[in-house]
Amino acid sequence: MNTTTRSHPVLEEQAADSLDESIAAARRVQHLSAIVASRLTNPDQLKPNALAKAVVKALYEIHPHIRLDDGLELATLVETPPDTVSTRRTIEHVVDDACTHLTEWGRFETPRQKTPQTEVAAALGADITREADGESNVDS
């Protein structure tokens, strides 16, 4: 018996979006790790816990989406890798963990910009809502 499998465009689109998001996240971690590493002076001399705090502080200083309260929260949330991990890997691990939290908190999302089309759509939506509630849009 032959069965035909059909691809589902919605599933393929979701998979592509997921792949794009994971690539963007990996690039973000690599980019931020390199910047953080260049800003730290003598990171090899720091103990892992102190290094993790220094990485979070550097992230707060360089990234415009990280608020002060985010930095303070991240300082307590990020996981410190074991002592046996290299300094470079420790920095990458802490940056990855911090970026995971920031993504969950919506800090990397770009706000939607208002365009004339979105303003008109919002106004029409408000008018439709008023009409549905029984209010009239016409002056008496």
LODOGU-258728 format. One record per residue: x, y, z of N, C-alpha, C, O in turn. Coordinates in steps of 0.02 Angstrom, whole numbers. Atoms other than C-alpha are relative to their C-alpha. Layout:
N
<n.east = X, n.north = Y, n.up = Z, ca.east = X, ca.north = Y, ca.up = Z, c.east = X, c.north = Y, c.up = Z, o.east = X, o.north = Y, o.up = Z>
...
END
This chain:
140
<n.east = 42, n.north = -58, n.up = 0, ca.east = 0, ca.north = 0, ca.up = 0, c.east = 44, c.north = 62, c.up = 0, o.east = 88, o.north = 69, o.up = 42>
<n.east = -38, n.north = -62, n.up = 5, ca.east = 70, ca.north = 167, ca.up = -52, c.east = -36, c.north = 55, c.up = 37, o.east = -97, o.north = 64, o.up = 30>
<n.east = 29, n.north = -58, n.up = -33, ca.east = 43, ca.north = 317, ca.up = 57, c.east = 37, c.north = 62, c.up = -23, o.east = 98, o.north = 61, o.up = -34>
<n.east = -30, n.north = -63, n.up = 21, ca.east = 74, ca.north = 493, ca.up = 6, c.east = 8, c.north = 45, c.up = 61, o.east = -39, o.north = 56, o.up = 99>
<n.east = -11, n.north = -47, n.up = -55, ca.east = 152, ca.north = 611, ca.up = 129, c.east = 1, c.north = 70, c.up = -29, o.east = 33, o.north = 84, o.up = -80>
<n.east = 2, n.north = -70, n.up = 22, ca.east = 117, ca.north = 793, ca.up = 111, c.east = 37, c.north = 41, c.up = 52, o.east = 32, o.north = 29, o.up = 112>
<n.east = -34, n.north = -45, n.up = -47, ca.east = 224, ca.north = 927, ca.up = 185, c.east = -50, c.north = 52, c.up = 23, o.east = -94, o.north = 73, o.up = -15>
<n.east = 45, n.north = -50, n.up = -29, ca.east = 137, ca.north = 1049, ca.up = 297, c.east = 37, c.north = 67, c.up = 1, o.east = 86, o.north = 74, o.up = 38>
<n.east = -35, n.north = -64, n.up = 4, ca.east = 186, ca.north = 1228, ca.up = 253, c.east = 6, c.north = 35, c.up = 67, o.east = 57, o.north = 68, o.up = 80>
<n.east = -2, n.north = -33, n.up = -65, ca.east = 145, ca.north = 1290, ca.up = 427, c.east = 55, c.north = -30, c.up = 43, o.east = 93, o.north = 6, o.up = 76>
<n.east = -52, n.north = 33, n.up = -39, ca.east = 258, ca.north = 1161, ca.up = 509, c.east = 69, c.north = 17, c.up = -26, o.east = 116, o.north = 28, o.up = 13>
<n.east = -64, n.north = -18, n.up = 29, ca.east = 398, ca.north = 1198, ca.up = 387, c.east = 19, c.north = 71, c.up = 18, o.east = 77, o.north = 85, o.up = 31>
<n.east = -13, n.north = -70, n.up = -17, ca.east = 382, ca.north = 1384, ca.up = 421, c.east = 20, c.north = 6, c.up = 74, o.east = 65, o.north = 44, o.up = 91>
<n.east = -17, n.north = -2, n.up = -71, ca.east = 386, ca.north = 1355, ca.up = 610, c.east = 70, c.north = -28, c.up = 11, o.east = 108, o.north = -2, o.up = 51>
<n.east = -67, n.north = 29, n.up = -6, ca.east = 540, ca.north = 1244, ca.up = 591, c.east = 53, c.north = 49, c.up = -24, o.east = 106, o.north = 55, o.up = 6>
<n.east = -47, n.north = -49, n.up = 26, ca.east = 626, ca.north = 1377, ca.up = 486, c.east = 8, c.north = 58, c.up = 49, o.east = 64, o.north = 82, o.up = 60>
<n.east = -4, n.north = -54, n.up = -49, ca.east = 583, ca.north = 1512, ca.up = 613, c.east = 40, c.north = -22, c.up = 61, o.east = 80, o.north = 16, o.up = 88>
<n.east = -37, n.north = 27, n.up = -58, ca.east = 648, ca.north = 1402, ca.up = 754, c.east = 74, c.north = -5, c.up = -15, o.east = 116, o.north = 12, o.up = 27>
<n.east = -70, n.north = 4, n.up = 20, ca.east = 809, ca.north = 1371, ca.up = 659, c.east = 32, c.north = 69, c.up = -3, o.east = 87, o.north = 79, o.up = 21>
<n.east = -25, n.north = -68, n.up = 3, ca.east = 830, ca.north = 1556, ca.up = 623, c.east = 11, c.north = 29, c.up = 70, o.east = 61, o.north = 63, o.up = 82>
<n.east = -6, n.north = -25, n.up = -69, ca.east = 801, ca.north = 1597, ca.up = 807, c.east = 60, c.north = -31, c.up = 35, o.east = 96, o.north = 4, o.up = 71>
<n.east = -57, n.north = 32, n.up = -33, ca.east = 930, ca.north = 1469, ca.up = 864, c.east = 66, c.north = 24, c.up = -29, o.east = 115, o.north = 31, o.up = 8>
<n.east = -60, n.north = -28, n.up = 31, ca.east = 1058, ca.north = 1534, ca.up = 740, c.east = 13, c.north = 70, c.up = 26, o.east = 70, o.north = 87, o.up = 43>
<n.east = -8, n.north = -68, n.up = -27, ca.east = 1027, ca.north = 1712, ca.up = 797, c.east = 23, c.north = -1, c.up = 72, o.east = 65, o.north = 39, o.up = 92>
<n.east = -21, n.north = 5, n.up = -70, ca.east = 1044, ca.north = 1660, ca.up = 979, c.east = 73, c.north = -20, c.up = 5, o.east = 110, o.north = 7, o.up = 46>
<n.east = -70, n.north = 22, n.up = -2, ca.east = 1209, ca.north = 1570, ca.up = 946, c.east = 47, c.north = 56, c.up = -21, o.east = 99, o.north = 66, o.up = 9>
<n.east = -42, n.north = -57, n.up = 22, ca.east = 1278, ca.north = 1720, ca.up = 852, c.east = 2, c.north = 55, c.up = 53, o.east = 54, o.north = 86, o.up = 65>
<n.east = 2, n.north = -50, n.up = -54, ca.east = 1221, ca.north = 1836, ca.up = 992, c.east = 48, c.north = -19, c.up = 56, o.east = 85, o.north = 23, o.up = 81>
<n.east = -44, n.north = 24, n.up = -54, ca.east = 1312, ca.north = 1730, ca.up = 1121, c.east = 74, c.north = 7, c.up = -21, o.east = 115, o.north = 31, o.up = 18>
<n.east = -69, n.north = -6, n.up = 23, ca.east = 1471, ca.north = 1724, ca.up = 1015, c.east = 22, c.north = 73, c.up = 0, o.east = 77, o.north = 90, o.up = 23>
<n.east = -16, n.north = -71, n.up = 5, ca.east = 1467, ca.north = 1911, ca.up = 983, c.east = 9, c.north = 32, c.up = 69, o.east = 59, o.north = 65, o.up = 82>
<n.east = -4, n.north = -29, n.up = -66, ca.east = 1431, ca.north = 1961, ca.up = 1162, c.east = 58, c.north = -29, c.up = 41, o.east = 90, o.north = 6, o.up = 80>
<n.east = -56, n.north = 32, n.up = -36, ca.east = 1558, ca.north = 1836, ca.up = 1231, c.east = 67, c.north = 32, c.up = -21, o.east = 109, o.north = 45, o.up = 22>
<n.east = -62, n.north = -31, n.up = 24, ca.east = 1695, ca.north = 1912, ca.up = 1122, c.east = 7, c.north = 71, c.up = 28, o.east = 62, o.north = 91, o.up = 49>
<n.east = -3, n.north = -68, n.up = -27, ca.east = 1651, ca.north = 2088, ca.up = 1178, c.east = 15, c.north = -1, c.up = 75, o.east = 56, o.north = 38, o.up = 99>
<n.east = -11, n.north = 5, n.up = -72, ca.east = 1642, ca.north = 2039, ca.up = 1361, c.east = 71, c.north = -21, c.up = 15, o.east = 104, o.north = 9, o.up = 58>
<n.east = -69, n.north = 24, n.up = -12, ca.east = 1808, ca.north = 1945, ca.up = 1352, c.east = 50, c.north = 56, c.up = -12, o.east = 100, o.north = 61, o.up = 23>
<n.east = -46, n.north = -54, n.up = 14, ca.east = 1892, ca.north = 2097, ca.up = 1276, c.east = -2, c.north = 55, c.up = 53, o.east = 47, o.north = 92, o.up = 62>
<n.east = 7, n.north = -52, n.up = -52, ca.east = 1827, ca.north = 2209, ca.up = 1416, c.east = 27, c.north = -21, c.up = 68, o.east = 43, o.north = 21, o.up = 110>
<n.east = -23, n.north = 24, n.up = -65, ca.east = 1883, ca.north = 2099, ca.up = 1560, c.east = 76, c.north = 4, c.up = 3, o.east = 110, o.north = -18, o.up = -43>
<n.east = -72, n.north = -1, n.up = -9, ca.east = 2057, ca.north = 2130, ca.up = 1627, c.east = 19, c.north = -58, c.up = 46, o.east = -8, o.north = -65, o.up = 100>
<n.east = -25, n.north = 58, n.up = -36, ca.east = 2148, ca.north = 1974, ca.up = 1687, c.east = -56, c.north = -48, c.up = 22, o.east = -60, o.north = -64, o.up = 81>
<n.east = 54, n.north = 46, n.up = -21, ca.east = 1996, ca.north = 1857, ca.up = 1684, c.east = 26, c.north = -66, c.up = 26, o.east = -8, o.north = -100, o.up = 64>
<n.east = -28, n.north = 64, n.up = -23, ca.east = 2111, ca.north = 1708, ca.up = 1712, c.east = 16, c.north = 1, c.up = 74, o.east = 22, o.north = -52, o.up = 105>
<n.east = -16, n.north = -6, n.up = -70, ca.east = 2149, ca.north = 1774, ca.up = 1886, c.east = -62, c.north = -2, c.up = 45, o.east = -57, o.north = -7, o.up = 106>
<n.east = 62, n.north = -1, n.up = -39, ca.east = 1966, ca.north = 1776, ca.up = 1939, c.east = -24, c.north = -71, c.up = 14, o.east = -16, o.north = -116, o.up = -27>
<n.east = 32, n.north = 64, n.up = -16, ca.east = 1881, ca.north = 1632, ca.up = 2027, c.east = -64, c.north = -4, c.up = -41, o.east = -91, o.north = 48, o.up = -60>
<n.east = 59, n.north = 7, n.up = 43, ca.east = 1733, ca.north = 1561, ca.up = 1929, c.east = -61, c.north = 42, c.up = 21, o.east = -93, o.north = 72, o.up = -21>
<n.east = 57, n.north = -39, n.up = -23, ca.east = 1600, ca.north = 1645, ca.up = 2037, c.east = 11, c.north = 74, c.up = -12, o.east = -35, o.north = 110, o.up = -33>
<n.east = -16, n.north = -71, n.up = 11, ca.east = 1687, ca.north = 1814, ca.up = 2028, c.east = 0, c.north = 15, c.up = -75, o.east = -20, o.north = 69, o.up = -96>
<n.east = -1, n.north = -8, n.up = 72, ca.east = 1711, ca.north = 1790, ca.up = 1841, c.east = -72, c.north = 5, c.up = -27, o.east = -86, o.north = 46, o.up = -70>
<n.east = 70, n.north = -2, n.up = 21, ca.east = 1524, ca.north = 1755, ca.up = 1818, c.east = -30, c.north = 69, c.up = 15, o.east = -66, o.north = 97, o.up = -27>
<n.east = 27, n.north = -66, n.up = -19, ca.east = 1481, ca.north = 1917, ca.up = 1910, c.east = 31, c.north = 55, c.up = -44, o.east = -4, o.north = 102, o.up = -64>
<n.east = -33, n.north = -49, n.up = 44, ca.east = 1609, ca.north = 2014, ca.up = 1806, c.east = -29, c.north = -2, c.up = -70, o.east = -37, o.north = 49, o.up = -103>
<n.east = 31, n.north = 7, n.up = 66, ca.east = 1532, ca.north = 1945, ca.up = 1646, c.east = -69, c.north = 33, c.up = -1, o.east = -85, o.north = 68, o.up = -48>
<n.east = 66, n.north = -31, n.up = -3, ca.east = 1357, ca.north = 1997, ca.up = 1700, c.east = 7, c.north = 76, c.up = 3, o.east = -32, o.north = 112, o.up = -30>
<n.east = -11, n.north = -73, n.up = -5, ca.east = 1422, ca.north = 2171, ca.up = 1746, c.east = 19, c.north = 28, c.up = -68, o.east = -7, o.north = 80, o.up = -89>
<n.east = -21, n.north = -22, n.up = 66, ca.east = 1507, ca.north = 2187, ca.up = 1576, c.east = -59, c.north = -1, c.up = -49, o.east = -67, o.north = 44, o.up = -90>
<n.east = 60, n.north = 4, n.up = 43, ca.east = 1347, ca.north = 2130, ca.up = 1488, c.east = -46, c.north = 59, c.up = 13, o.east = -71, o.north = 90, o.up = -34>
<n.east = 43, n.north = -57, n.up = -17, ca.east = 1248, ca.north = 2262, ca.up = 1581, c.east = 28, c.north = 64, c.up = -29, o.east = -9, o.north = 106, o.up = -54>
<n.east = -31, n.north = -62, n.up = 23, ca.east = 1373, ca.north = 2396, ca.up = 1532, c.east = -2, c.north = 7, c.up = -76, o.east = -6, o.north = 63, o.up = -102>
<n.east = -5, n.north = -5, n.up = 73, ca.east = 1378, ca.north = 2352, ca.up = 1346, c.east = -66, c.north = -8, c.up = -36, o.east = -73, o.north = 14, o.up = -93>
<n.east = 61, n.north = 16, n.up = 38, ca.east = 1201, ca.north = 2296, ca.up = 1303, c.east = -56, c.north = 48, c.up = 19, o.east = -74, o.north = 54, o.up = 77>
<n.east = 52, n.north = -51, n.up = -14, ca.east = 1065, ca.north = 2430, ca.up = 1287, c.east = -67, c.north = -29, c.up = 24, o.east = -106, o.north = 8, o.up = 54>
<n.east = 64, n.north = 29, n.up = -21, ca.east = 921, ca.north = 2308, ca.up = 1320, c.east = 0, c.north = -26, c.up = 72, o.east = -53, o.north = -44, o.up = 97>
<n.east = -4, n.north = 26, n.up = -68, ca.east = 983, ca.north = 2255, ca.up = 1492, c.east = -8, c.north = 57, c.up = 49, o.east = 32, o.north = 103, o.up = 51>
<n.east = 13, n.north = -51, n.up = -51, ca.east = 910, ca.north = 2358, ca.up = 1632, c.east = 39, c.north = -17, c.up = 64, o.east = 65, o.north = -72, o.up = 72>
<n.east = -36, n.north = 11, n.up = -63, ca.east = 989, ca.north = 2379, ca.up = 1803, c.east = -30, c.north = -58, c.up = 39, o.east = 6, o.north = -101, o.up = 64>
<n.east = 31, n.north = 55, n.up = -38, ca.east = 861, ca.north = 2265, ca.up = 1885, c.east = 13, c.north = -68, c.up = -34, o.east = 16, o.north = -119, o.up = 0>
<n.east = -18, n.north = 62, n.up = 35, ca.east = 898, ca.north = 2135, ca.up = 1749, c.east = 70, c.north = -23, c.up = 20, o.east = 81, o.north = -82, o.up = 34>
<n.east = -68, n.north = 16, n.up = -19, ca.east = 1083, ca.north = 2143, ca.up = 1789, c.east = 5, c.north = -28, c.up = 70, o.east = 41, o.north = -76, o.up = 82>
<n.east = -1, n.north = 24, n.up = -69, ca.east = 1052, ca.north = 2121, ca.up = 1974, c.east = -30, c.north = -69, c.up = 5, o.east = -5, o.north = -112, o.up = 41>
<n.east = 32, n.north = 66, n.up = 1, ca.east = 936, ca.north = 1975, ca.up = 1942, c.east = 46, c.north = -53, c.up = -31, o.east = 52, o.north = -109, o.up = -6>
<n.east = -45, n.north = 47, n.up = 34, ca.east = 1058, ca.north = 1894, ca.up = 1821, c.east = 59, c.north = -19, c.up = 44, o.east = 83, o.north = -75, o.up = 41>
<n.east = -58, n.north = 14, n.up = -44, ca.east = 1199, ca.north = 1909, ca.up = 1949, c.east = -15, c.north = -57, c.up = 48, o.east = 30, o.north = -93, o.up = 70>
<n.east = 18, n.north = 55, n.up = -46, ca.east = 1102, ca.north = 1789, ca.up = 2060, c.east = -23, c.north = -62, c.up = -37, o.east = -21, o.north = -117, o.up = -9>
<n.east = 29, n.north = 57, n.up = 36, ca.east = 1027, ca.north = 1678, ca.up = 1925, c.east = 50, c.north = -40, c.up = -42, o.east = 42, o.north = -101, o.up = -48>
<n.east = -44, n.north = 36, n.up = 47, ca.east = 1171, ca.north = 1635, ca.up = 1808, c.east = 37, c.north = -56, c.up = 36, o.east = 58, o.north = -51, o.up = 93>
<n.east = -35, n.north = 59, n.up = -26, ca.east = 1251, ca.north = 1466, ca.up = 1833, c.east = 74, c.north = 7, c.up = -13, o.east = 95, o.north = 25, o.up = -69>
<n.east = -73, n.north = -2, n.up = 7, ca.east = 1438, ca.north = 1462, ca.up = 1863, c.east = 24, c.north = -70, c.up = -17, o.east = 11, o.north = -118, o.up = 20>
<n.east = -26, n.north = 66, n.up = 18, ca.east = 1524, ca.north = 1319, ca.up = 1772, c.east = 54, c.north = -22, c.up = 49, o.east = 80, o.north = 19, o.up = 87>
<n.east = -51, n.north = 25, n.up = -46, ca.east = 1647, ca.north = 1208, ca.up = 1867, c.east = 69, c.north = 32, c.up = -12, o.east = 81, o.north = 61, o.up = -65>
<n.east = -67, n.north = -29, n.up = 4, ca.east = 1827, ca.north = 1262, ca.up = 1899, c.east = 41, c.north = -29, c.up = -57, o.east = 88, o.north = 4, o.up = -81>
<n.east = -40, n.north = 33, n.up = 52, ca.east = 1892, ca.north = 1141, ca.up = 1767, c.east = -11, c.north = 28, c.up = -70, o.east = 26, o.north = 11, o.up = -116>
<n.east = 16, n.north = -28, n.up = 65, ca.east = 1815, ca.north = 1239, ca.up = 1624, c.east = 46, c.north = 61, c.up = -13, o.east = 62, o.north = 98, o.up = 33>
<n.east = -44, n.north = -56, n.up = 17, ca.east = 1925, ca.north = 1364, ca.up = 1531, c.east = -36, c.north = 67, c.up = 9, o.east = -97, o.north = 69, o.up = 13>
<n.east = 28, n.north = -67, n.up = -9, ca.east = 1901, ca.north = 1551, ca.up = 1554, c.east = -46, c.north = 18, c.up = -58, o.east = -100, o.north = 46, o.up = -48>
<n.east = 40, n.north = -16, n.up = 59, ca.east = 1837, ca.north = 1570, ca.up = 1376, c.east = -67, c.north = -36, c.up = 2, o.east = -119, o.north = -6, o.up = -12>
<n.east = 62, n.north = 39, n.up = -4, ca.east = 1708, ca.north = 1431, ca.up = 1400, c.east = -44, c.north = 25, c.up = 57, o.east = -105, o.north = 25, o.up = 51>
<n.east = 39, n.north = -28, n.up = -55, ca.east = 1656, ca.north = 1505, ca.up = 1567, c.east = -37, c.north = 63, c.up = -22, o.east = -96, o.north = 71, o.up = -7>
<n.east = 31, n.north = -61, n.up = 25, ca.east = 1623, ca.north = 1673, ca.up = 1485, c.east = -58, c.north = -17, c.up = -47, o.east = -112, o.north = 11, o.up = -40>
<n.east = 52, n.north = 20, n.up = 47, ca.east = 1524, ca.north = 1591, ca.up = 1344, c.east = -60, c.north = -31, c.up = 37, o.east = -118, o.north = -17, o.up = 21>
<n.east = 53, n.north = 32, n.up = -38, ca.east = 1425, ca.north = 1487, ca.up = 1469, c.east = -43, c.north = 51, c.up = 37, o.east = -104, o.north = 48, o.up = 35>
<n.east = 37, n.north = -51, n.up = -38, ca.east = 1378, ca.north = 1637, ca.up = 1576, c.east = -39, c.north = 45, c.up = -48, o.east = -97, o.north = 62, o.up = -34>
<n.east = 36, n.north = -42, n.up = 49, ca.east = 1333, ca.north = 1743, ca.up = 1423, c.east = -60, c.north = -38, c.up = -28, o.east = -114, o.north = -9, o.up = -35>
<n.east = 55, n.north = 40, n.up = 25, ca.east = 1227, ca.north = 1601, ca.up = 1354, c.east = -57, c.north = -4, c.up = 51, o.east = -115, o.north = 4, o.up = 33>
<n.east = 51, n.north = 5, n.up = -53, ca.east = 1137, ca.north = 1579, ca.up = 1520, c.east = -36, c.north = 67, c.up = 9, o.east = -97, o.north = 69, o.up = 16>
<n.east = 30, n.north = -66, n.up = -7, ca.east = 1109, ca.north = 1767, ca.up = 1535, c.east = -46, c.north = 15, c.up = -59, o.east = -101, o.north = 42, o.up = -49>
<n.east = 41, n.north = -12, n.up = 60, ca.east = 1044, ca.north = 1778, ca.up = 1356, c.east = -64, c.north = -41, c.up = 2, o.east = -117, o.north = -18, o.up = -21>
<n.east = 60, n.north = 41, n.up = -6, ca.east = 924, ca.north = 1635, ca.up = 1390, c.east = -51, c.north = 34, c.up = 46, o.east = -111, o.north = 36, o.up = 29>
<n.east = 45, n.north = -35, n.up = -46, ca.east = 850, ca.north = 1729, ca.up = 1538, c.east = -28, c.north = 64, c.up = -32, o.east = -87, o.north = 78, o.up = -27>
<n.east = 22, n.north = -62, n.up = 32, ca.east = 843, ca.north = 1893, ca.up = 1441, c.east = -50, c.north = -13, c.up = -55, o.east = -97, o.north = 26, o.up = -65>
<n.east = 48, n.north = 18, n.up = 52, ca.east = 754, ca.north = 1809, ca.up = 1297, c.east = -67, c.north = -18, c.up = 31, o.east = -120, o.north = 2, o.up = 6>
<n.east = 62, n.north = 18, n.up = -34, ca.east = 626, ca.north = 1734, ca.up = 1417, c.east = -36, c.north = 62, c.up = 26, o.east = -97, o.north = 64, o.up = 27>
<n.east = 29, n.north = -62, n.up = -26, ca.east = 600, ca.north = 1909, ca.up = 1489, c.east = -20, c.north = 48, c.up = -56, o.east = -49, o.north = 101, o.up = -42>
<n.east = 20, n.north = -41, n.up = 57, ca.east = 574, ca.north = 1980, ca.up = 1313, c.east = 44, c.north = 61, c.up = -11, o.east = 22, o.north = 109, o.up = -41>
<n.east = -44, n.north = -58, n.up = 7, ca.east = 724, ca.north = 2097, ca.up = 1318, c.east = 30, c.north = 7, c.up = -69, o.east = 54, o.north = 62, o.up = -86>
<n.east = -29, n.north = -5, n.up = 67, ca.east = 784, ca.north = 2056, ca.up = 1143, c.east = -52, c.north = 11, c.up = -54, o.east = -34, o.north = 16, o.up = -113>
<n.east = 52, n.north = -13, n.up = 49, ca.east = 617, ca.north = 2085, ca.up = 1059, c.east = 1, c.north = 73, c.up = -19, o.east = 10, o.north = 116, o.up = 23>
<n.east = 2, n.north = -69, n.up = 22, ca.east = 608, ca.north = 2240, ca.up = 954, c.east = -72, c.north = 25, c.up = 4, o.east = -118, o.north = -10, o.up = -18>
<n.east = 68, n.north = -26, n.up = -4, ca.east = 459, ca.north = 2350, ca.up = 989, c.east = -27, c.north = 14, c.up = -70, o.east = 10, o.north = 35, o.up = -115>
<n.east = 31, n.north = -13, n.up = 65, ca.east = 337, ca.north = 2365, ca.up = 846, c.east = -4, c.north = 75, c.up = -10, o.east = -25, o.north = 112, o.up = 33>
<n.east = 1, n.north = -71, n.up = 15, ca.east = 354, ca.north = 2532, ca.up = 762, c.east = -68, c.north = 19, c.up = -28, o.east = -100, o.north = -19, o.up = -64>
<n.east = 64, n.north = -24, n.up = 27, ca.east = 201, ca.north = 2635, ca.up = 726, c.east = 11, c.north = 26, c.up = -70, o.east = 57, o.north = 65, o.up = -84>
<n.east = 1, n.north = -24, n.up = 69, ca.east = 169, ca.north = 2662, ca.up = 543, c.east = -69, c.north = 28, c.up = -12, o.east = -115, o.north = 14, o.up = 26>
<n.east = 68, n.north = -25, n.up = 15, ca.east = 24, ca.north = 2752, ca.up = 464, c.east = -50, c.north = -58, c.up = -6, o.east = -108, o.north = -50, o.up = 15>
<n.east = 45, n.north = 57, n.up = 7, ca.east = -50, ca.north = 2580, ca.up = 423, c.east = -20, c.north = -29, c.up = 67, o.east = -79, o.north = -45, o.up = 78>
<n.east = 18, n.north = 29, n.up = -65, ca.east = -40, ca.north = 2516, ca.up = 602, c.east = -42, c.north = 49, c.up = 40, o.east = -85, o.north = 27, o.up = 79>
<n.east = 42, n.north = -49, n.up = -36, ca.east = -112, ca.north = 2679, ca.up = 670, c.east = -71, c.north = -2, c.up = -26, o.east = -119, o.north = 2, o.up = 13>
<n.east = 67, n.north = 5, n.up = 29, ca.east = -259, ca.north = 2666, ca.up = 548, c.east = -34, c.north = -64, c.up = 24, o.east = -93, o.north = -63, o.up = 42>
<n.east = 29, n.north = 64, n.up = -23, ca.east = -284, ca.north = 2483, ca.up = 594, c.east = -20, c.north = 4, c.up = 73, o.east = -72, o.north = -23, o.up = 92>
<n.east = 17, n.north = -8, n.up = -71, ca.east = -281, ca.north = 2528, ca.up = 779, c.east = -62, c.north = 42, c.up = 8, o.east = -106, o.north = 27, o.up = 49>
<n.east = 59, n.north = -43, n.up = -4, ca.east = -407, ca.north = 2667, ca.up = 751, c.east = -62, c.north = -37, c.up = -23, o.east = -115, o.north = -31, o.up = 8>
<n.east = 57, n.north = 39, n.up = 24, ca.east = -520, ca.north = 2552, ca.up = 650, c.east = -20, c.north = -52, c.up = 52, o.east = -79, o.north = -65, o.up = 62>
<n.east = 15, n.north = 49, n.up = -51, ca.east = -505, ca.north = 2420, ca.up = 785, c.east = -37, c.north = 31, c.up = 58, o.east = -82, o.north = 0, o.up = 86>
<n.east = 35, n.north = -34, n.up = -54, ca.east = -558, ca.north = 2547, ca.up = 916, c.east = -71, c.north = 16, c.up = -21, o.east = -118, o.north = 10, o.up = 19>
<n.east = 67, n.north = -15, n.up = 24, ca.east = -706, ca.north = 2600, ca.up = 808, c.east = -43, c.north = -63, c.up = -1, o.east = -101, o.north = -61, o.up = 18>
<n.east = 37, n.north = 63, n.up = 2, ca.east = -758, ca.north = 2419, ca.up = 783, c.east = -20, c.north = -21, c.up = 70, o.east = -75, o.north = -45, o.up = 81>
<n.east = 15, n.north = 19, n.up = -70, ca.east = -747, ca.north = 2388, ca.up = 970, c.east = -56, c.north = 43, c.up = 27, o.east = -101, o.north = 18, o.up = 61>
<n.east = 54, n.north = -44, n.up = -24, ca.east = -854, ca.north = 2541, ca.up = 1006, c.east = -67, c.north = -20, c.up = -29, o.east = -118, o.north = -21, o.up = 6>
<n.east = 62, n.north = 20, n.up = 31, ca.east = -984, ca.north = 2484, ca.up = 881, c.east = -26, c.north = -65, c.up = 29, o.east = -87, o.north = -73, o.up = 37>
<n.east = 21, n.north = 64, n.up = -29, ca.east = -987, ca.north = 2310, ca.up = 955, c.east = -28, c.north = 11, c.up = 70, o.east = -72, o.north = -27, o.up = 92>
<n.east = 25, n.north = -15, n.up = -67, ca.east = -1016, ca.north = 2387, ca.up = 1126, c.east = -64, c.north = 41, c.up = -2, o.east = -93, o.north = 56, o.up = 50>
<n.east = 63, n.north = -37, n.up = 7, ca.east = -1165, ca.north = 2483, ca.up = 1057, c.east = 9, c.north = 75, c.up = -2, o.east = -40, o.north = 111, o.up = -4>
<n.east = -12, n.north = -72, n.up = 4, ca.east = -1082, ca.north = 2653, ca.up = 1050, c.east = 0, c.north = 20, c.up = -72, o.east = 19, o.north = -18, o.up = -116>
<n.east = 1, n.north = -26, n.up = 68, ca.east = -1105, ca.north = 2759, ca.up = 898, c.east = 62, c.north = 41, c.up = -13, o.east = 88, o.north = 74, o.up = 32>
<n.east = -58, n.north = -38, n.up = 19, ca.east = -962, ca.north = 2837, ca.up = 805, c.east = -20, c.north = 67, c.up = -31, o.east = 23, o.north = 108, o.up = -48>
<n.east = 26, n.north = -59, n.up = 32, ca.east = -1073, ca.north = 2976, ca.up = 736, c.east = -22, c.north = 49, c.up = 53, o.east = -54, o.north = 31, o.up = 102>
<n.east = 23, n.north = -52, n.up = -46, ca.east = -1102, ca.north = 3142, ca.up = 824, c.east = -73, c.north = 14, c.up = -13, o.east = -94, o.north = 18, o.up = -70>
<n.east = 71, n.north = -13, n.up = 8, ca.east = -1284, ca.north = 3178, ca.up = 857, c.east = -13, c.north = 73, c.up = -1, o.east = -71, o.north = 94, o.up = -8>
END
